[in-house]
Amino acid sequence: MQTITYWSPPQAGQSESGTKALLQPLTDQFKAETGITVNVEVIDWSSLLSKLTTAIASNTGPDVASGGNTWNGIYSDTGGVTPWTPQMLDQIGGTQQLVPAFTKVMGYPGKDPVSIPIGGGTWQMVYNKKILADAGITAPPKTWDEFIADAQKTTDPAKGIWGTSVNVANVSDMTTWEWILMRQHGGDFFDASTGKAAADSPANVEAMQFFLDWMGKDKIMSPQAAQYNAAQSEQDFNNGKLAFLFTQGRSNVTMDQSKYEAALLPMRSETPPADQAVQSHIAGENVILFSSSKKQDSSIKWIKFLLSTKTQITKNVNNGSIPVTLDAAKASEFSKYKIDKIDIEIADKYAQPQQINSDDGPLSQAYTRAIGQLAGQVATGKQVGAPEIQSALQGVQQAALAREATQK
């Protein structure tokens, strides 16, 4: 029987061996049902996009790969990924089985999808109940002004407690975190009408000033956060050192559920303009078929297996993500966890898809590194204002325009 190669990012924040251990029962079950062996190769999120683009360009990739759903523009525009025809979609059960939000992150609207969701998520805010209660805070903040005030009330550097934290040097996390803040301020990585890069727009500068002020002017985030490149913020929260944590899913939140609550992200006002009422992107893990693969029939069977209700429950419970199929989303397993419950609610009502653009990966990652460098300056006590942010983002914008010019 055939063997297919499957590239997977780390699951549940695990190492390569831990991820393979989580996936092993699934690949064993699939082999028992079909006779097909799945060879799992784990690629870290930090290098996954570059490896995928190299593999697509050189036709040397695996049979199936899993990656971020914000990379659909790259998948669509390179020609190395197989689009899903209606007949192919029927083979895996059709899109009607999917939670509607996740059908929005499969490719360009009006074209055949290029990726299939297998796990989902959103950004949410979790908070330490005791820290808030000790500060006299009786409800989570709904606006950013309320949040800043509450975070300042709970910050006590002498005790090692801070109002909040974000993993500023974690590029894969920050690209979407920054996007949410940009959208709430009326910005985006790309102009909605032209699709052209808009990295240095006034709205984006304002959004990043707001964020960098958390560490600078507002003093609610530890300077150490500028160096956090993994899940250190989640570790601080688990250790009772943060009042508020912004995170994606529960995989890295190990604090006892009785000690925290999960809530929606604040917004600039309780009733913002509709286009700025963004409380998360539609996060998730999508799989693609490589056009160079000679084993697409077997690969399609593997993807159908990943969408089965039993597999959706098992994989996403273990991964700390939420299911993408309607049947699995009703499973009682996901009602046990506060973060899962609000994830499902946010995906259904409050999250929006990012624009699809083939330059999303390069632009958003360069943007994040530029903001990370500025955060490093803030961490040392340097004043960083709009002119410095504007200058840094102009460099990102010029590089994006240069890439656009070469693609014409």
N, C-alpha and C positions, 0 to 999 in steps of 0.2 A: 504493500500500500504506500501511498504518497506521504512525504514529509513536507510541511510548509514552514517557512520562517516568519516569525512574528516579532516585530520590534515593539516593545512596550516601555513607556516611561515608568519610573518608580511608582509603586502602589502604596498608599497609606503612609507615605513618607519613609518607606523601608529602603534598605540597601538592595543591591542586586540580588543577593542570596535570599533576603527576606521577601522581595517581590516574586521571585521564582517560586518560593514556598507557598505564597498566597495563590499563585496561578496554577500550581501543580495539580490540585484536585480538579480544576476545570479542564485542563488539558488531558488529564487521565480519563475523565468522564467523556470528553469528546472523542477520544480515541476508542473508548469502549463502544460508543454508539456508531462511529463511522469507520473506524480502522485507520483514520488519518492522524499522524503524529504532528504535533505543533512544537517546533523548536523555538523557545522563547529567548530573545536577546533583550536585555534591559539597557536602555540608553537614558542617561540622566537628562532631566529637563534642560539644564544649562547648555547642553550641546545637541539636543535632539533636533532642533530646527535646522541647524547647519548640516547635520548628517543627512537629514531627509532631503534637503535641497541638493546636496552633492550627489546623493544616490539617485534622485530623479533625473538630474542632468546627465549622469553617466550611465544610466540604465543598469545599475549594479545593486539595486536595492533588494529588500526582502520581498516576500509575496504580499504580506499585509503589514501595515504599521499603524500605530496609534499615536496621536499627537493632539495639539491644541485645536479647538474649533475656530480660533481666530486666524488660522493659517489657510483658510479655504481659497483665498485669492492666489496664493502661491501655488496651491495644488491645481487650480483651474487654469492658470496662465502659463504654466510650464509645459503642459502636454505630456508629462510622464505619469499622470495618475488617471486611472480609468473612470470616466463618468458612469453614473448609475442610470441605465435606461429603465423605463417603466417595467420591462420584463425582468430585469435583474432585481429591481425593488420587490417585485412580486415573489421572487424566490426567497426573500428573507422575511416575508410577512407584510410588506407594504408600509408606507408612511403613516397609514391610519392607526397603526398600533402605538405610535409615538406620542408623548406629551407634546401638545402644540408648540410650546416655546422652543423645543429642540429641533423642530422642522425648519426653524428660521436660521439655523447655523449649519447648513449642509452644503452651501455653495451660493453662487449668484442667483438672485431671484429670477425666475422665468427660464432657467437653464437646468439641465440634468444635474442632480447633486454630485459632488465629488467626494463627499465623506459621509459616514454614517455615525451618529452618536451612539455611544455605549455606556456613558456615565455622565452625570451632570453635577452642577453645583452653582453656588452664587457666593457673593460676599455678604457677610452679615456682621453685626456687632454683638459681642458677648460681654457681659459685665459681671464683676465680682459683687455678689449681693451684700456681703458684710462690709466691704470698703465703702460702698455707696450708703449703706444704712448708717455707718459710723459718721459719715459726713452729712447726715440729715437729708440725703437725696432719696425721694420716695418713688420716683418713676424715671425710666430712661429718657434721655434727651431726644427731642424730635427735630430740633433745628441745630445747626452748627454753633450758633451763639450760645444756646443752652449747653451744648456739649463742651465748648471751651470753658464755660463757667464751672460746670461740674468737674471737668478734668483738673482744673486749677484747685478746686476744693479738695480733691483727693490726692493731689501730688504732695509728696513729702520725701524729698531726696535724702534727708538725713536717715530715714528709715528704709531707704531703697525702694520706695513706692512711687510710681509715676502714674499720671492720669491715663496715658495710652502709649502705644508703640506700634510701629509698622516695620517690617523687615526691609529697610531702605535699599540694601545692597542685593536683595533677591530680585534679579531682573525679571524672571517669569511672573512673579507676584506683582511687582510694581507696574508693569506695563498696563495691567487692567485696573489696578487701583488708581493710577493717574488718570486713566480714561474716564473713570466714574467722576472724579473731581472735575475734570475738564468739561464733561457733559453737563454737570450741575451748574457750571459757570457759563455755559453757552458755547463751549469750544469742542474740539475733537482733533484727532490726529490728521484728519483729511476733511477738506471742504465738502459738505454734503451735496452741493449742486454740481461741482466740477470733478470731484474725486482727486483733486490735486492736494499735495501736502500742505498742511496748515499748522505746522508745529509751533511757530512763533507768533500765533495770533494773540491779540490783547487778552482774550478770554483765557487762553492757556497760561499766559504769564500770570494773570490774576489768580488762577487756580493753584499754580505752583507756589506763588507767594503765600497764599493761605496755608498750604501744607508745610512749607519750610518754616513758617512762623510757629508751628507747634513746638519745634525744637529751639527756635530763637526767641522771638518776642513773647510768646505765650508760656514758654517753659513748662510744657506738659509732657514732653517726650525726652527721654534720656539721650544725651549726645552719643551714647554707645550705639543707639539704633542705627546710626549712619553706617556702622560696620556690620550690621546684622544681615547675613547673606543666606540664611536657611530658615529655620523656624524658631529663632531665639526669642522672638516676641511671644510666641505661644508658650515657650518654656517659662518665660517671666510670668505670664498669666497663670500657668499651672502652679507656679511657686508662690502665688499670692502677692506678686509684686506689681500688678497692673490693675487699675480700676476698669478700664475699657480695652478691649482687644478687637481689632478688625481682622477677620480671617476668612478663609474659604474652606468650609466643611469642618468636620469634627476630627479628622484623622490625627491632628497634632494637639487637640484639646483633651487633656487627660484628667483635668480637675473633676472631682466628683460632681455629678449633675446637680446635686442639691445645693451646691455653693455658687452656682451661676445661673444667669438667664440669657436668652438670646433674643435679639430685637432687630428691627430694620435699621439701616443706616440713616443717620440724620440727613436733612436737606437744608438748603439755604433759608427756606421758609416752609411752613406747613402746607402751603398751596402755591408751589412754584409754577411757572409756565410749563405746559405739557411736555415740551421738548427737553426741559431740564429736570423733569421728575424721574431721574434715573437713580435707582438704589442698588444696582448691580449690573454687570454684563451677564449674559447667559453663558456661564462657564461650562466647560465640559471636555470630555475626552472623546475624540472621533477617530474612526479607523478609515484608512484608505487602501485601495487596491493599486499596486504598481502595475503599470501597463507592460513592463518588461517581464512580468511573471508568466510562466507557462502553466501555472496551477490555479487558475482563477476559479474553476469550479469547486475545488477543495477549499479555497480561501472564502468563497461565498458561503459555503456550509459552515465554516468557522464563525463568520460574522452572524449568520442566522442563529447559531448556538449561543453567541454572546447576547443576543436579543431575547432569548427564551426567558420566560418569567422566572424560572428557578435560578438561572445563571445571573439574571439582572439583580435578583435579591442577594444572592451569595456574594457576587463580585462587589457590588456597591456597599453592602453592609461592611464587608471587610476593608474596603478602600476608604470608607468615610465619605463617600459621595452619594448622590441620589440617583434613582433609576430614571431612565428615559422613556420607558414604556408605560402606558396607562395602567395595565394590569399590575405591574410590579409596584407602581407608585401607591397603590391601595394596600399594599402588604403591611401587616401589623408590625413587622420588624422595624419599619421606618418611623412609626409613631412612638417608639421607645426613647428616641433621642431628641432633645430640644432643638439641637442645631439642624438635624434632618428635617424636622417638621417645619421650621421656618424657612429652610432652603427650598422646600417644595412650594411653600406659599410665595416666596419671593420670585422663584422661576415662573410661577403661574401668573403673578399679578404685577410685579414691580421691576423685573429685569428687562433689559433691552439688548438686542444683538449689536455687536460692533459692525461698522462698515466693513465690507469685504474689499480688500485691496491687496494686490500682490506685493506691495512694499510695506505692508503692515509690520511684518517681523523686523526687517532692518530698521525702519523708522522708529517703531516703538521701543526697540531695544537701545538704539542710540539715544533716544529721548530720555529713557530711564537712567542710562549711565551718566548723562549730562546732569540730571537732577541729583543723582547720587553724589557726583563730585561737588555740587553746590552744598548738599547736606553735610558733606565732610568739612567744608569750610565753616558752615554754621556751627558744627560740633566743636570747632576750635575757638569759637567766640567771635568769628568774623561776621560783620553785618552784611547780609545778602539781601538786596532789594530788587525792585523791578528792573533797573538797568542791567544788573548782573544776570538776572534770569533771562531777560530779553536777548542779551549777547550770547548766552549759552545755547538758547533755543534757535537763534539765527544760524548758528553753526550746524545744528541738526537739520534745519530747513534747507540750507544751501546744499548739503550732502544729498538730501532727498530729491531736490530739483535736478541735481546732476545725474542721479540714477534714472529719473524720469526721462531726461534728455537722451540717455543711451538706449532707452527702450523704444524710442520713436522710430 
